[in-house]
C-alpha cells in the first residue's frame, strides 16, 4: 500500500508541474502540504482538475470561474481554502 501511495503522490506532483509559475507554486504547495489529508475521492477529483488546460485551471483556482463538475468544485474549494493563508 505504501508503494502505491508514493507512486500516486509522485504522479500528482509530476502533474502539478505546469510551466506556469503561479500554478506550479500553488499546486505543488498544496500537494506537499495536504496530500496526506485527502481521501480517495478527493485525490480522484484533484486528478480531474489537473486535466484542465493551464488557463482554465488558473481561472478556477483564482475564483474567476466555477467548474461545472461539482466534484471538481469541491477540490478547488479545498485548495483555495488551504492556500489562502
MARPA-857478 format. One record per residue: x, y, z of N, C-alpha, C, CB in turn; residue number from 1; residue in three letters. Coordinates in steps of 0.02 Angstrom, whole numbers, plus 50000, padded with zeros to 5 digits. Glycine has a CB too. Layout:
! MARPA-857478
rec nc1->X | nc2->Y | nc3->Z | cac1->X | cac2->Y | cac3->Z | cc1->X | cc2->Y | cc3->Z | cbc1->X | cbc2->Y | cbc3->Z | resi->NUM | resn->ALA
...
! end
This chain:
! MARPA-857478
rec nc1->50041 | nc2->49940 | nc3->50000 | cac1->50000 | cac2->50000 | cac3->50000 | cc1->50043 | cc2->50063 | cc3->50000 | cbc1->49953 | cbc2->50000 | cbc3->50060 | resi->1 | resn->UNK
rec nc1->50097 | nc2->50062 | nc3->50039 | cac1->50141 | cac2->50120 | cac3->50043 | cc1->50170 | cc2->50137 | cc3->49975 | cbc1->50198 | cbc2->50107 | cbc3->50093 | resi->2 | resn->UNK
rec nc1->50192 | nc2->50087 | nc3->49937 | cac1->50220 | cac2->50099 | cac3->49870 | cc1->50169 | cc2->50130 | cc3->49823 | cbc1->50247 | cbc2->50034 | cbc3->49841 | resi->3 | resn->UNK
rec nc1->50106 | nc2->50106 | nc3->49827 | cac1->50053 | cac2->50134 | cac3->49785 | cc1->50040 | cc2->50206 | cc3->49803 | cbc1->49989 | cbc2->50093 | cbc3->49793 | resi->4 | resn->UNK
rec nc1->50041 | nc2->50222 | nc3->49867 | cac1->50030 | cac2->50291 | cac3->49890 | cc1->50086 | cc2->50336 | cc3->49865 | cbc1->50025 | cbc2->50294 | cbc3->49966 | resi->5 | resn->UNK
rec nc1->50147 | nc2->50313 | nc3->49871 | cac1->50205 | cac2->50352 | cac3->49847 | cc1->50201 | cc2->50363 | cc3->49772 | cbc1->50270 | cbc2->50318 | cbc3->49865 | resi->6 | resn->UNK
rec nc1->50182 | nc2->50311 | nc3->49736 | cac1->50175 | cac2->50316 | cac3->49664 | cc1->50122 | cc2->50368 | cc3->49646 | cbc1->50158 | cbc2->50248 | cbc3->49633 | resi->7 | resn->UNK
rec nc1->50065 | nc2->50365 | nc3->49679 | cac1->50012 | cac2->50413 | cac3->49666 | cc1->50034 | cc2->50484 | cc3->49682 | cbc1->49949 | cbc2->50395 | cbc3->49706 | resi->8 | resn->UNK
rec nc1->50068 | nc2->50492 | nc3->49738 | cac1->50092 | cac2->50559 | cac3->49757 | cc1->50143 | cc2->50585 | cc3->49706 | cbc1->50124 | cbc2->50556 | cbc3->49828 | resi->9 | resn->UNK
rec nc1->50188 | nc2->50542 | nc3->49685 | cac1->50238 | cac2->50562 | cac3->49635 | cc1->50204 | cc2->50581 | cc3->49569 | cbc1->50288 | cbc2->50506 | cbc3->49624 | resi->10 | resn->UNK
rec nc1->50153 | nc2->50543 | nc3->49550 | cac1->50117 | cac2->50557 | cac3->49488 | cc1->50083 | cc2->50625 | cc3->49493 | cbc1->50065 | cbc2->50502 | cbc3->49473 | resi->11 | resn->UNK
rec nc1->50050 | nc2->50637 | nc3->49549 | cac1->50017 | cac2->50702 | cac3->49559 | cc1->50067 | cc2->50759 | cc3->49559 | cbc1->49977 | cbc2->50701 | cbc3->49624 | resi->12 | resn->UNK
rec nc1->50123 | nc2->50750 | nc3->49592 | cac1->50174 | cac2->50802 | cac3->49593 | cc1->50200 | cc2->50817 | cc3->49523 | cbc1->50233 | cbc2->50782 | cbc3->49639 | resi->13 | resn->UNK
rec nc1->50206 | nc2->50765 | nc3->49483 | cac1->50228 | cac2->50775 | cac3->49414 | cc1->50175 | cc2->50814 | cc3->49375 | cbc1->50242 | cbc2->50707 | cbc3->49380 | resi->14 | resn->UNK
rec nc1->50111 | nc2->50797 | nc3->49385 | cac1->50057 | cac2->50832 | cac3->49350 | cc1->50051 | cc2->50905 | cc3->49373 | cbc1->49991 | cbc2->50796 | cbc3->49363 | resi->15 | resn->UNK
rec nc1->50075 | nc2->50921 | nc3->49432 | cac1->50072 | cac2->50989 | cac3->49457 | cc1->50125 | cc2->51034 | cc3->49425 | cbc1->50081 | cbc2->50990 | cbc3->49533 | resi->16 | resn->UNK
rec nc1->50172 | nc2->51005 | nc3->49389 | cac1->50224 | cac2->51043 | cac3->49355 | cc1->50194 | cc2->51068 | cc3->49289 | cbc1->50289 | cbc2->51000 | cbc3->49342 | resi->17 | resn->UNK
rec nc1->50169 | nc2->51129 | nc3->49290 | cac1->50132 | cac2->51155 | cac3->49234 | cc1->50171 | cc2->51201 | cc3->49188 | cbc1->50072 | cbc2->51191 | cbc3->49259 | resi->18 | resn->UNK
rec nc1->50225 | nc2->51229 | nc3->49212 | cac1->50263 | cac2->51277 | cac3->49172 | cc1->50237 | cc2->51348 | cc3->49179 | cbc1->50261 | cbc2->51257 | cbc3->49100 | resi->19 | resn->UNK
rec nc1->50186 | nc2->51357 | nc3->49219 | cac1->50160 | cac2->51423 | cac3->49235 | cc1->50175 | cc2->51433 | cc3->49309 | cbc1->50081 | cbc2->51430 | cbc3->49219 | resi->20 | resn->UNK
rec nc1->50216 | nc2->51482 | nc3->49324 | cac1->50242 | cac2->51490 | cac3->49392 | cc1->50188 | cc2->51490 | cc3->49446 | cbc1->50281 | cbc2->51554 | cbc3->49397 | resi->21 | resn->UNK
rec nc1->50134 | nc2->51528 | nc3->49434 | cac1->50081 | cac2->51532 | cac3->49484 | cc1->50051 | cc2->51464 | cc3->49498 | cbc1->50026 | cbc2->51580 | cbc3->49460 | resi->22 | resn->UNK
rec nc1->50038 | nc2->51426 | nc3->49445 | cac1->50009 | cac2->51359 | cac3->49454 | cc1->50058 | cc2->51312 | cc3->49488 | cbc1->49987 | cbc2->51331 | cbc3->49387 | resi->23 | resn->UNK
rec nc1->50121 | nc2->51314 | nc3->49465 | cac1->50172 | cac2->51271 | cac3->49495 | cc1->50176 | cc2->51281 | cc3->49570 | cbc1->50241 | cbc2->51283 | cbc3->49463 | resi->24 | resn->UNK
rec nc1->50181 | nc2->51344 | nc3->49591 | cac1->50188 | cac2->51358 | cac3->49662 | cc1->50126 | cc2->51338 | cc3->49701 | cbc1->50202 | cbc2->51432 | cbc3->49673 | resi->25 | resn->UNK
rec nc1->50068 | nc2->51356 | nc3->49676 | cac1->50005 | cac2->51342 | cac3->49711 | cc1->49993 | cc2->51267 | cc3->49717 | cbc1->49947 | cbc2->51375 | cbc3->49675 | resi->26 | resn->UNK
rec nc1->49998 | nc2->51232 | nc3->49661 | cac1->49982 | cac2->51160 | cac3->49661 | cc1->50034 | cc2->51119 | cc3->49699 | cbc1->49977 | cbc2->51136 | cbc3->49589 | resi->27 | resn->UNK
rec nc1->50097 | nc2->51135 | nc3->49689 | cac1->50149 | cac2->51097 | cac3->49725 | cc1->50145 | cc2->51108 | cc3->49800 | cbc1->50219 | cbc2->51116 | cbc3->49699 | resi->28 | resn->UNK
rec nc1->50132 | nc2->51169 | nc3->49820 | cac1->50125 | cac2->51183 | cac3->49892 | cc1->50065 | cc2->51144 | cc3->49920 | cbc1->50116 | cbc2->51258 | cbc3->49905 | resi->29 | resn->UNK
rec nc1->50011 | nc2->51142 | nc3->49883 | cac1->49952 | cac2->51106 | cac3->49906 | cc1->49966 | cc2->51031 | cc3->49913 | cbc1->49893 | cbc2->51117 | cbc3->49857 | resi->30 | resn->UNK
rec nc1->49994 | nc2->51001 | nc3->49861 | cac1->50008 | cac2->50929 | cac3->49864 | cc1->50059 | cc2->50914 | cc3->49919 | cbc1->50034 | cbc2->50903 | cbc3->49796 | resi->31 | resn->UNK
rec nc1->50111 | nc2->50954 | nc3->49925 | cac1->50161 | cac2->50942 | cac3->49977 | cc1->50131 | cc2->50947 | cc3->50047 | cbc1->50218 | cbc2->50992 | cbc3->49970 | resi->32 | resn->UNK
rec nc1->50087 | nc2->50994 | nc3->50057 | cac1->50060 | cac2->51006 | cac3->50124 | cc1->49997 | cc2->50969 | cc3->50142 | cbc1->50049 | cbc2->51076 | cbc3->50132 | resi->33 | resn->UNK
rec nc1->49960 | nc2->50945 | nc3->50092 | cac1->49893 | cac2->50919 | cac3->50107 | cc1->49877 | cc2->50851 | cc3->50076 | cbc1->49842 | cbc2->50967 | cbc3->50084 | resi->34 | resn->UNK
rec nc1->49924 | nc2->50822 | nc3->50040 | cac1->49911 | cac2->50758 | cac3->50008 | cc1->49886 | cc2->50706 | cc3->50058 | cbc1->49975 | cbc2->50732 | cbc3->49974 | resi->35 | resn->UNK
rec nc1->49919 | nc2->50703 | nc3->50116 | cac1->49902 | cac2->50651 | cac3->50166 | cc1->49834 | cc2->50660 | cc3->50197 | cbc1->49954 | cbc2->50651 | cbc3->50220 | resi->36 | resn->UNK
rec nc1->49803 | nc2->50719 | nc3->50190 | cac1->49737 | cac2->50731 | cac3->50219 | cc1->49680 | cc2->50717 | cc3->50171 | cbc1->49733 | cbc2->50802 | cbc3->50244 | resi->37 | resn->UNK
rec nc1->49696 | nc2->50705 | nc3->50107 | cac1->49644 | cac2->50695 | cac3->50057 | cc1->49622 | cc2->50622 | cc3->50055 | cbc1->49670 | cbc2->50716 | cbc3->49988 | resi->38 | resn->UNK
rec nc1->49557 | nc2->50612 | nc3->50047 | cac1->49532 | cac2->50544 | cac3->50040 | cc1->49535 | cc2->50524 | cc3->49966 | cbc1->49459 | cbc2->50538 | cbc3->50067 | resi->39 | resn->UNK
rec nc1->49518 | nc2->50462 | nc3->49952 | cac1->49524 | cac2->50436 | cac3->49884 | cc1->49482 | cc2->50476 | cc3->49834 | cbc1->49502 | cbc2->50363 | cbc3->49883 | resi->40 | resn->UNK
rec nc1->49422 | nc2->50494 | nc3->49853 | cac1->49379 | cac2->50533 | cac3->49809 | cc1->49409 | cc2->50601 | cc3->49794 | cbc1->49310 | cbc2->50542 | cbc3->49840 | resi->41 | resn->UNK
rec nc1->49437 | nc2->50633 | nc3->49844 | cac1->49467 | cac2->50699 | cac3->49834 | cc1->49529 | cc2->50693 | cc3->49790 | cbc1->49486 | cbc2->50730 | cbc3->49902 | resi->42 | resn->UNK
rec nc1->49567 | nc2->50639 | nc3->49798 | cac1->49625 | cac2->50629 | cac3->49754 | cc1->49603 | cc2->50619 | cc3->49682 | cbc1->49666 | cbc2->50568 | cbc3->49778 | resi->43 | resn->UNK
rec nc1->49549 | nc2->50583 | nc3->49672 | cac1->49522 | cac2->50574 | cac3->49604 | cc1->49500 | cc2->50640 | cc3->49575 | cbc1->49463 | cbc2->50524 | cbc3->49605 | resi->44 | resn->UNK
rec nc1->49468 | nc2->50682 | nc3->49615 | cac1->49446 | cac2->50748 | cac3->49593 | cc1->49506 | cc2->50792 | cc3->49576 | cbc1->49403 | cbc2->50782 | cbc3->49646 | resi->45 | resn->UNK
rec nc1->49558 | nc2->50788 | nc3->49615 | cac1->49619 | cac2->50825 | cac3->49601 | cc1->49648 | cc2->50803 | cc3->49534 | cbc1->49671 | cbc2->50816 | cbc3->49657 | resi->46 | resn->UNK
rec nc1->49647 | nc2->50738 | nc3->49522 | cac1->49669 | cac2->50712 | cac3->49456 | cc1->49628 | cc2->50741 | cc3->49399 | cbc1->49666 | cbc2->50636 | cbc3->49455 | resi->47 | resn->UNK
rec nc1->49562 | nc2->50745 | nc3->49408 | cac1->49519 | cac2->50776 | cac3->49357 | cc1->49537 | cc2->50849 | cc3->49346 | cbc1->49445 | cbc2->50770 | cbc3->49377 | resi->48 | resn->UNK
rec nc1->49547 | nc2->50884 | nc3->49401 | cac1->49563 | cac2->50955 | cac3->49397 | cc1->49629 | cc2->50965 | cc3->49359 | cbc1->49569 | cbc2->50986 | cbc3->49467 | resi->49 | resn->UNK
rec nc1->49677 | nc2->50923 | nc3->49371 | cac1->49742 | cac2->50930 | cac3->49338 | cc1->49740 | cc2->50914 | cc3->49263 | cbc1->49792 | cbc2->50885 | cbc3->49372 | resi->50 | resn->UNK
rec nc1->49684 | nc2->50887 | nc3->49240 | cac1->49674 | cac2->50876 | cac3->49168 | cc1->49653 | cc2->50941 | cc3->49132 | cbc1->49622 | cbc2->50821 | cbc3->49156 | resi->51 | resn->UNK
rec nc1->49633 | nc2->50991 | nc3->49170 | cac1->49612 | cac2->51055 | cac3->49140 | cc1->49672 | cc2->51089 | cc3->49107 | cbc1->49581 | cbc2->51101 | cbc3->49193 | resi->52 | resn->UNK
rec nc1->49660 | nc2->51126 | nc3->49052 | cac1->49714 | cac2->51166 | cac3->49023 | cc1->49735 | cc2->51220 | cc3->49073 | cbc1->49690 | cbc2->51199 | cbc3->48956 | resi->53 | resn->UNK
rec nc1->49797 | nc2->51242 | nc3->49068 | cac1->49825 | cac2->51289 | cac3->49117 | cc1->49783 | cc2->51352 | cc3->49128 | cbc1->49893 | cbc2->51310 | cbc3->49094 | resi->54 | resn->UNK
rec nc1->49761 | nc2->51384 | nc3->49075 | cac1->49723 | cac2->51446 | cac3->49083 | cc1->49657 | cc2->51434 | cc3->49120 | cbc1->49709 | cbc2->51477 | cbc3->49014 | resi->55 | resn->UNK
rec nc1->49624 | nc2->51379 | nc3->49104 | cac1->49561 | cac2->51362 | cac3->49137 | cc1->49573 | cc2->51343 | cc3->49210 | cbc1->49526 | cbc2->51304 | cbc3->49100 | resi->56 | resn->UNK
rec nc1->49626 | nc2->51306 | nc3->49222 | cac1->49645 | cac2->51286 | cac3->49290 | cc1->49660 | cc2->51348 | cc3->49332 | cbc1->49706 | cbc2->51240 | cbc3->49288 | resi->57 | resn->UNK
rec nc1->49698 | nc2->51395 | nc3->49306 | cac1->49714 | cac2->51456 | cac3->49342 | cc1->49650 | cc2->51496 | cc3->49356 | cbc1->49764 | cbc2->51498 | cbc3->49303 | resi->58 | resn->UNK
rec nc1->49606 | nc2->51501 | nc3->49308 | cac1->49543 | cac2->51538 | cac3->49318 | cc1->49502 | cc2->51507 | cc3->49374 | cbc1->49502 | cbc2->51539 | cbc3->49252 | resi->59 | resn->UNK
rec nc1->49500 | nc2->51441 | nc3->49377 | cac1->49463 | cac2->51407 | cac3->49431 | cc1->49495 | cc2->51420 | cc3->49499 | cbc1->49460 | cbc2->51331 | cbc3->49417 | resi->60 | resn->UNK
rec nc1->49560 | nc2->51414 | nc3->49503 | cac1->49594 | cac2->51422 | cac3->49567 | cc1->49595 | cc2->51494 | cc3->49591 | cbc1->49664 | cbc2->51396 | cbc3->49561 | resi->61 | resn->UNK
rec nc1->49590 | nc2->51541 | nc3->49545 | cac1->49589 | cac2->51611 | cac3->49564 | cc1->49518 | cc2->51636 | cc3->49577 | cbc1->49622 | cbc2->51654 | cbc3->49509 | resi->62 | resn->UNK
rec nc1->49469 | nc2->51593 | nc3->49567 | cac1->49399 | cac2->51611 | cac3->49580 | cc1->49366 | cc2->51651 | cc3->49525 | cbc1->49396 | cbc2->51650 | cbc3->49643 | resi->63 | resn->UNK
rec nc1->49396 | nc2->51652 | nc3->49466 | cac1->49367 | cac2->51688 | cac3->49410 | cc1->49318 | cc2->51646 | cc3->49371 | cbc1->49421 | cbc2->51713 | cbc3->49364 | resi->64 | resn->UNK
rec nc1->49318 | nc2->51581 | nc3->49385 | cac1->49274 | cac2->51534 | cac3->49350 | cc1->49256 | cc2->51478 | cc3->49398 | cbc1->49308 | cbc2->51507 | cbc3->49286 | resi->65 | resn->UNK
rec nc1->49196 | nc2->51451 | nc3->49390 | cac1->49174 | cac2->51394 | cac3->49431 | cc1->49166 | cc2->51334 | cc3->49384 | cbc1->49106 | cbc2->51410 | cbc3->49470 | resi->66 | resn->UNK
rec nc1->49200 | nc2->51279 | nc3->49399 | cac1->49193 | cac2->51220 | cac3->49357 | cc1->49121 | cc2->51194 | cc3->49358 | cbc1->49241 | cbc2->51164 | cbc3->49380 | resi->67 | resn->UNK
rec nc1->49101 | nc2->51161 | nc3->49304 | cac1->49034 | cac2->51133 | cac3->49301 | cc1->49030 | cc2->51066 | cc3->49339 | cbc1->49012 | cbc2->51123 | cbc3->49228 | resi->68 | resn->UNK
rec nc1->49085 | nc2->51032 | nc3->49347 | cac1->49087 | cac2->50968 | cac3->49383 | cc1->49089 | cc2->50983 | cc3->49458 | cbc1->49150 | cbc2->50926 | cbc3->49361 | resi->69 | resn->UNK
rec nc1->49037 | nc2->50962 | nc3->49494 | cac1->49032 | cac2->50977 | cac3->49566 | cc1->49088 | cc2->50946 | cc3->49606 | cbc1->48965 | cbc2->50954 | cbc3->49593 | resi->70 | resn->UNK
rec nc1->49112 | nc2->50888 | nc3->49584 | cac1->49169 | cac2->50857 | cac3->49619 | cc1->49231 | cc2->50901 | cc3->49614 | cbc1->49183 | cbc2->50787 | cbc3->49591 | resi->71 | resn->UNK
rec nc1->49242 | nc2->50929 | nc3->49555 | cac1->49300 | cac2->50973 | cac3->49545 | cc1->49291 | cc2->51037 | cc3->49584 | cbc1->49309 | cbc2->50988 | cbc3->49469 | resi->72 | resn->UNK
rec nc1->49229 | nc2->51062 | nc3->49589 | cac1->49216 | cac2->51122 | cac3->49630 | cc1->49239 | cc2->51109 | cc3->49702 | cbc1->49140 | cbc2->51141 | cbc3->49628 | resi->73 | resn->UNK
rec nc1->49225 | nc2->51050 | nc3->49727 | cac1->49243 | cac2->51032 | cac3->49795 | cc1->49319 | cc2->51036 | cc3->49805 | cbc1->49218 | cbc2->50961 | cbc3->49812 | resi->74 | resn->UNK
rec nc1->49358 | nc2->51006 | nc3->49761 | cac1->49431 | cac2->51007 | cac3->49769 | cc1->49459 | cc2->51077 | cc3->49759 | cbc1->49464 | cbc2->50957 | cbc3->49721 | resi->75 | resn->UNK
rec nc1->49429 | nc2->51116 | nc3->49715 | cac1->49450 | cac2->51186 | cac3->49705 | cc1->49440 | cc2->51224 | cc3->49770 | cbc1->49411 | cbc2->51220 | cbc3->49647 | resi->76 | resn->UNK
rec nc1->49383 | nc2->51214 | nc3->49803 | cac1->49371 | cac2->51247 | cac3->49867 | cc1->49422 | cc2->51227 | cc3->49920 | cbc1->49300 | cbc2->51230 | cbc3->49893 | resi->77 | resn->UNK
rec nc1->49438 | nc2->51163 | nc3->49922 | cac1->49489 | cac2->51140 | cac3->49970 | cc1->49556 | cc2->51175 | cc3->49956 | cbc1->49497 | cbc2->51063 | cbc3->49966 | resi->78 | resn->UNK
rec nc1->49576 | nc2->51175 | nc3->49893 | cac1->49640 | cac2->51207 | cac3->49876 | cc1->49639 | cc2->51281 | cc3->49893 | cbc1->49656 | cbc2->51198 | cbc3->49801 | resi->79 | resn->UNK
rec nc1->49586 | nc2->51315 | nc3->49875 | cac1->49582 | cac2->51387 | cac3->49889 | cc1->49581 | cc2->51402 | cc3->49964 | cbc1->49519 | cbc2->51417 | cbc3->49856 | resi->80 | resn->UNK
rec nc1->49546 | nc2->51360 | nc3->50002 | cac1->49542 | cac2->51370 | cac3->50075 | cc1->49608 | cc2->51355 | cc3->50110 | cbc1->49487 | cbc2->51327 | cbc3->50104 | resi->81 | resn->UNK
rec nc1->49645 | nc2->51306 | nc3->50085 | cac1->49708 | cac2->51288 | cac3->50119 | cc1->49767 | cc2->51330 | cc3->50097 | cbc1->49723 | cbc2->51215 | cbc3->50107 | resi->82 | resn->UNK
rec nc1->49761 | nc2->51363 | nc3->50040 | cac1->49817 | cac2->51404 | cac3->50016 | cc1->49804 | cc2->51478 | cc3->50023 | cbc1->49831 | cbc2->51387 | cbc3->49943 | resi->83 | resn->UNK
rec nc1->49747 | nc2->51497 | nc3->50051 | cac1->49729 | cac2->51567 | cac3->50057 | cc1->49765 | cc2->51602 | cc3->50114 | cbc1->49655 | cbc2->51573 | cbc3->50067 | resi->84 | resn->UNK
rec nc1->49799 | nc2->51565 | nc3->50156 | cac1->49832 | cac2->51594 | cac3->50215 | cc1->49886 | cc2->51642 | cc3->50199 | cbc1->49860 | cbc2->51541 | cbc3->50256 | resi->85 | resn->UNK
! end
